[in-house]
Amino acid sequence: MFLRRTNIQEKLILAKRKDASADQIINEIYLLLNKDEDALKRIDLNIRSKDPIVKNDFNIDLLETQGIYHIRHIKKIAIEYRLRFLDSHFFKGEIPLEAISKIKTLENNHELELKGFKILAPSKLFKLKDRDDPILFAPIGNDYYYLIHKWGRDLHPLRKLLMWPFKSIINLIAVVIAISYLVTLLVPNGLFSKESSSFQFWVIFFFMFKCIASIVIFYGFALGKNFNPAIWNSKYLKT
């Protein structure tokens, strides 16, 4: 069965639509903001800059509402798909020319110099080159961000399901219990005694649970892993 890859930009749009307060975004932006072409090198320096920028003075009348996202929408998607939302200078991949072109167009239209870029992408893209679905944002202010460009291929359609165990300790324990139960069912009857019983089943289950849980705990501590809510905006490598 063919499964369609997950488009994170589409998920962000859905997250904003499902938010009861999303319709108020444009009004908040109007209250927030009152108010050619630069060299590629300058834009690249701004993308790689480590200077903290909290807002850009966009012309609100020129912004497309579908490109405006609050931090809560971005956080929701980042946690569900185990992505990171970090300053662009942490990004180790290539910024495509199309993204640079869109930045130049925005700067010309809004008569400003864009700074403080953020990128939403899988953790590995902040360590090595890859091409899975990065999204470039620029801060508007007051925890709002403007989506500039998305490139690369869409995420695997099962990524959300595969990342579900890492959303919380409860989810992880539930998965370990489920796997332990399934593995216990695979143990042949009478392997440890001539007669099978429910007591024997639960003893084997408990043994399987301890083994699998130990592997999960060792893996988590050895690699410094953490849960999605703790890493979505973390700058540290081992998360």
VENZI-V880274 format. One record per pair of residues at least 24 apart in sequence whose C-alpha atoms are under 8 Angstrom apart, sorted by the first residue. I is the first residue (numbers start at 1). J is the second residue. D is the distance in Angstrom with one decimal. If there is no record, write none. Layout:
BEGIN
i: [I | I]
j: [J | J]
d: [D | D]
END
This chain:
BEGIN
i: [3 | 4 | 4 | 5 | 5 | 5 | 5 | 5 | 6 | 6 | 6 | 6 | 6 | 6 | 7 | 7 | 7 | 8 | 8 | 8 | 8 | 9 | 9 | 11 | 12 | 12 | 12 | 12 | 13 | 15 | 15 | 15 | 16 | 16 | 25 | 25 | 26 | 29 | 30 | 32 | 32 | 33 | 33 | 33 | 33 | 34 | 34 | 35 | 35 | 36 | 37 | 37 | 37 | 37 | 38 | 40 | 43 | 43 | 43 | 43 | 46 | 46 | 46 | 46 | 47 | 47 | 47 | 47 | 47 | 48 | 48 | 48 | 49 | 49 | 49 | 50 | 50 | 51 | 52 | 53 | 53 | 53 | 54 | 54 | 54 | 54 | 54 | 55 | 55 | 55 | 55 | 55 | 55 | 56 | 56 | 56 | 56 | 56 | 56 | 56 | 56 | 57 | 57 | 58 | 58 | 58 | 59 | 62 | 62 | 67 | 67 | 67 | 68 | 68 | 68 | 68 | 69 | 69 | 69 | 69 | 70 | 70 | 70 | 71 | 71 | 71 | 75 | 78 | 78 | 78 | 79 | 79 | 79 | 79 | 80 | 80 | 80 | 80 | 80 | 81 | 81 | 81 | 81 | 82 | 82 | 82 | 82 | 82 | 82 | 82 | 83 | 83 | 83 | 83 | 83 | 83 | 84 | 84 | 84 | 84 | 84 | 84 | 84 | 84 | 84 | 85 | 85 | 85 | 85 | 85 | 85 | 86 | 86 | 86 | 86 | 86 | 86 | 87 | 87 | 87 | 87 | 88 | 88 | 88 | 88 | 88 | 90 | 90 | 90 | 91 | 91 | 91 | 91 | 92 | 92 | 92 | 92 | 92 | 93 | 93 | 93 | 93 | 93 | 93 | 94 | 96 | 98 | 99 | 99 | 99 | 99 | 102 | 102 | 103 | 114 | 115 | 127 | 166 | 166 | 166 | 167 | 167 | 167 | 168 | 168 | 168 | 169 | 176 | 176 | 176 | 177 | 180 | 180 | 180 | 180 | 181 | 181 | 181 | 183 | 184]
j: [157 | 156 | 157 | 154 | 155 | 156 | 157 | 158 | 154 | 155 | 156 | 157 | 158 | 159 | 133 | 154 | 155 | 77 | 133 | 154 | 155 | 135 | 150 | 77 | 69 | 73 | 74 | 77 | 66 | 73 | 76 | 77 | 69 | 73 | 68 | 70 | 65 | 60 | 60 | 141 | 142 | 57 | 58 | 59 | 60 | 59 | 60 | 59 | 60 | 108 | 104 | 105 | 107 | 108 | 104 | 100 | 100 | 103 | 104 | 114 | 114 | 115 | 116 | 117 | 88 | 89 | 115 | 116 | 117 | 88 | 89 | 90 | 88 | 89 | 116 | 87 | 89 | 116 | 116 | 115 | 116 | 139 | 116 | 139 | 140 | 141 | 142 | 116 | 138 | 139 | 140 | 141 | 142 | 112 | 113 | 114 | 115 | 138 | 139 | 140 | 141 | 112 | 140 | 110 | 112 | 140 | 110 | 109 | 110 | 146 | 147 | 148 | 144 | 145 | 146 | 147 | 144 | 145 | 146 | 147 | 143 | 144 | 145 | 143 | 144 | 145 | 232 | 120 | 228 | 232 | 167 | 228 | 229 | 232 | 160 | 163 | 164 | 167 | 228 | 159 | 160 | 163 | 164 | 122 | 123 | 160 | 163 | 166 | 228 | 232 | 120 | 121 | 122 | 123 | 228 | 232 | 119 | 120 | 121 | 122 | 123 | 231 | 232 | 233 | 234 | 118 | 119 | 120 | 121 | 232 | 233 | 118 | 119 | 120 | 233 | 234 | 235 | 116 | 117 | 118 | 119 | 116 | 117 | 118 | 119 | 136 | 126 | 127 | 235 | 119 | 125 | 126 | 127 | 125 | 126 | 127 | 128 | 129 | 125 | 126 | 128 | 129 | 130 | 131 | 129 | 151 | 149 | 136 | 148 | 149 | 150 | 148 | 149 | 148 | 138 | 139 | 237 | 226 | 227 | 228 | 227 | 228 | 229 | 227 | 228 | 229 | 227 | 209 | 212 | 213 | 209 | 205 | 208 | 209 | 212 | 205 | 208 | 209 | 208 | 208]
d: [6.1 | 7.7 | 5.7 | 5.4 | 5.4 | 4.7 | 4.2 | 7.9 | 5.4 | 4.7 | 5.7 | 4.8 | 8.0 | 7.9 | 7.8 | 5.0 | 6.3 | 7.6 | 7.4 | 7.2 | 7.3 | 7.9 | 7.5 | 7.0 | 7.9 | 6.3 | 6.7 | 6.6 | 7.3 | 5.8 | 7.6 | 7.6 | 7.2 | 6.0 | 7.9 | 8.0 | 6.8 | 7.0 | 6.5 | 7.5 | 7.7 | 6.6 | 7.1 | 7.3 | 6.7 | 7.7 | 7.9 | 5.7 | 7.4 | 6.0 | 6.1 | 7.7 | 7.3 | 5.9 | 6.7 | 7.3 | 7.2 | 7.8 | 8.0 | 8.0 | 7.6 | 5.7 | 7.4 | 7.8 | 5.8 | 6.2 | 7.0 | 7.3 | 6.0 | 6.2 | 4.2 | 7.9 | 7.9 | 6.0 | 7.7 | 7.8 | 6.4 | 7.2 | 6.3 | 6.5 | 4.6 | 7.6 | 6.8 | 6.1 | 7.4 | 5.7 | 7.9 | 7.4 | 7.9 | 4.8 | 4.6 | 4.2 | 7.8 | 7.9 | 8.0 | 6.3 | 6.9 | 7.5 | 6.1 | 5.2 | 7.0 | 7.1 | 7.0 | 5.8 | 7.5 | 7.0 | 5.6 | 7.7 | 7.4 | 5.4 | 4.9 | 7.4 | 6.8 | 5.8 | 4.7 | 6.4 | 5.6 | 5.3 | 6.3 | 7.4 | 5.9 | 4.4 | 6.2 | 5.4 | 6.1 | 7.2 | 7.0 | 7.5 | 7.7 | 5.8 | 6.7 | 5.0 | 5.6 | 6.2 | 5.9 | 6.9 | 6.9 | 7.0 | 7.5 | 6.3 | 4.9 | 6.0 | 7.9 | 6.8 | 7.8 | 7.9 | 6.2 | 7.8 | 5.5 | 6.9 | 6.6 | 5.3 | 4.5 | 6.0 | 7.9 | 5.9 | 7.8 | 5.5 | 5.5 | 5.9 | 5.8 | 6.8 | 4.3 | 5.5 | 7.3 | 6.6 | 5.6 | 4.4 | 6.8 | 5.9 | 5.0 | 5.5 | 5.6 | 6.7 | 5.7 | 7.4 | 7.1 | 7.2 | 6.1 | 4.4 | 6.3 | 7.8 | 5.4 | 4.8 | 5.5 | 8.0 | 5.6 | 8.0 | 8.0 | 7.4 | 6.3 | 4.5 | 7.3 | 6.1 | 5.2 | 5.9 | 5.5 | 5.8 | 6.2 | 7.4 | 6.6 | 4.5 | 6.3 | 7.7 | 7.4 | 7.7 | 8.0 | 7.9 | 7.1 | 5.6 | 7.9 | 6.8 | 7.3 | 7.1 | 7.2 | 8.0 | 7.9 | 7.7 | 5.0 | 5.8 | 5.5 | 5.0 | 6.6 | 5.9 | 7.3 | 7.8 | 7.6 | 6.9 | 6.7 | 6.5 | 6.4 | 6.2 | 5.4 | 5.1 | 7.0 | 6.1 | 8.0 | 8.0 | 7.3 | 6.9]
END
